[in-house]
Amino acid sequence: MESDQENSYGFLLDTYQTEILKITGIWAAFPATARDYRPHPKSRSVIEQMTHQVESEARWMTTMFAIDTGEPNPQERELSTYIEKYRVDANRRLEIMSGQTETWWREQTKFFDVERSRAWILTRRINHSTHHRGQLAVYLRLLDLSLPSGYGPTA
C-alpha cells in the first residue's frame, strides 16, 4: 500500500474527507423541525436532500468503485440518524480508497454510459455533493438559520 505522500491522488482523499465534514456540518445546522422544509413545491425537502445524498453516493461508490457499505439509509428517518449513517459510511469509503494504488485511481471504469478514471469519477462525485450542500446552504438562509463555515467565515 502506498502512503498519501507516495500517491499523487492523495489530494482527492483529503478533499473527500473535508467534504464529509462540510456535508455533515450543513446537515447538523438544521433543527429537527426543519426536516420537511422545502423552499418550493418542486424542490426536495431537507430530509429528501439527505436521502438523495446517501443513496446517490452509495450507488456511485458501489457501481463505479466496487465499494459497498451496505444499505445507505438509516433505520430511522431522522436528521440525526442520517448524519451518523452518512458519516460512518463515507469514512469507511475513505478508508477503503486510502488503500488503493495510483494504478487503481488511473484505471478506467464505467461512469454511467462512458468510461472514466476513478480519479475523475471521485472529482465528479465531490462536485455533485458540493452542489447539493450548496442547495442546503440556501435553505438555511431562507429559514434565517446560521450557516456553518464552508471555506471560511460566512456573511
Buried (B, 14 or more C-beta within 10 A) or exposed (E): EBEEEEBEBBEBBEBBBEBBEBBBBBBEBBEEEBBEBBBEEEBBBBBEBBBBBBEBBBEBBBBBBEBBBEEBBBEEEBBEBBBEBBBEBBBBBBEBBBEBEBEBBEBEBEBEEEEBBBBBBBBBBBEBBBEBBEBBBEBBBEBEBEBBEBEEEEE
